[in-house]
Structure formats: structure tokens, C-alpha cells
Amino acid sequence: MLFAKKLLLIPVAALLAFSTGCLIEQEEPGEAPEVNVEPGRLPEYDVEGPDVEVGTEEKTIEVPTVDIDPPQRDTQN
């Protein structure tokens, strides 16, 4: 782990020395190139989905009961 940190420190130090050791001035403004692009077309699809019938149905479901007996608290101090 220590070796990896030292190995990473070398390029960072070189970049820092390079960026602070030179003077950069813009000579002329830049501009984006002109590009002519024609719009494309999306393909057409004919999709037929299945016939789906949705409805509700009433059902009775037995649910188990739960009986919880909490422990008695000691009332003596």
C-alpha cells in the first residue's frame, strides 16, 4: 500500500512542477468546426400485442391467529 502511494506521488509531483513552472497565454481565440448533419429516420415497427383480459375475483383466505403472552413484570422494588 505504501509503495502504491509513493508510485502515485511521482506523477502528481511532476504534473504540479510542470503546471507551475510554465506560462501559458492564449494567442488567438478558438472556435468549433462547422459540421453539416442531416437528421436520420427511426425504423418503423408493426407490433401487435396479445389480448389480455383483466378482472377481479373475490376469495376468502383463512389467516392464522397469533397469541402473544408477554412476560409478567416484577412489581416489587
C-alpha positions as CSV (number, residue, x, y, z in Angstrom):
1,M,0.0,0.0,0.0
2,L,2.8,2.4,0.9
3,F,4.6,1.5,-2.4
4,A,1.4,2.4,-4.4
5,K,1.1,5.8,-2.6
6,K,4.8,6.6,-3.5
7,L,4.2,5.4,-7.0
8,L,1.2,7.8,-7.3
9,L,3.1,10.6,-5.7
10,I,5.7,10.8,-8.5
11,P,3.3,11.7,-11.4
12,V,1.4,14.1,-9.3
13,A,4.6,15.9,-8.3
14,A,5.7,16.0,-11.9
15,L,2.4,17.4,-13.0
16,L,2.5,20.0,-10.3
17,A,6.0,21.1,-11.2
18,F,5.1,21.3,-14.9
19,S,1.9,23.3,-14.4
20,T,3.5,25.9,-12.1
21,G,6.8,26.1,-14.0
22,C,5.4,27.3,-17.3
23,L,3.4,30.3,-18.5
24,I,0.5,29.7,-20.9
25,E,-1.0,32.6,-22.9
26,Q,-3.8,32.3,-25.4
27,E,-2.6,33.6,-28.8
28,E,-5.9,33.6,-30.7
29,P,-9.5,32.5,-29.8
30,G,-10.6,29.0,-30.8
31,E,-13.9,28.1,-32.5
32,A,-15.8,24.9,-33.1
33,P,-15.7,23.5,-36.6
34,E,-18.7,23.7,-38.9
35,V,-20.5,20.4,-39.3
36,N,-23.4,19.7,-41.6
37,V,-25.5,16.8,-40.4
38,E,-28.8,15.5,-41.9
39,P,-31.3,14.0,-39.5
40,G,-31.8,10.3,-39.6
41,R,-35.0,8.2,-39.5
42,L,-36.1,5.7,-36.9
43,P,-37.2,2.3,-38.2
44,E,-40.9,1.6,-38.3
45,Y,-42.3,-1.4,-36.4
46,D,-45.7,-3.1,-36.6
47,V,-46.3,-4.6,-33.2
48,E,-49.5,-6.5,-32.2
49,G,-49.7,-7.4,-28.5
50,P,-51.7,-10.3,-27.1
51,D,-55.4,-9.8,-26.0
52,V,-55.4,-9.5,-22.2
53,E,-58.5,-9.7,-20.0
54,V,-58.1,-8.2,-16.6
55,G,-60.7,-8.6,-13.8
56,T,-61.2,-9.2,-10.1
57,E,-62.3,-12.2,-8.2
58,E,-63.4,-12.4,-4.6
59,K,-61.8,-15.1,-2.4
60,T,-61.9,-15.9,1.3
61,I,-58.5,-16.8,2.8
62,E,-58.0,-18.1,6.3
63,V,-55.3,-16.3,8.2
64,P,-53.6,-17.9,11.2
65,T,-54.1,-16.2,14.6
66,V,-51.2,-15.3,16.8
67,D,-51.4,-15.4,20.6
68,I,-48.7,-13.4,22.4
69,D,-48.4,-13.7,26.2
70,P,-45.9,-11.0,27.4
71,P,-43.9,-11.9,30.5
72,Q,-45.1,-10.6,33.8
73,R,-43.2,-7.7,35.2
74,D,-41.9,-7.9,38.8
75,T,-43.7,-5.1,40.7
76,Q,-41.5,-5.4,43.9
77,N,-38.7,-2.9,44.3
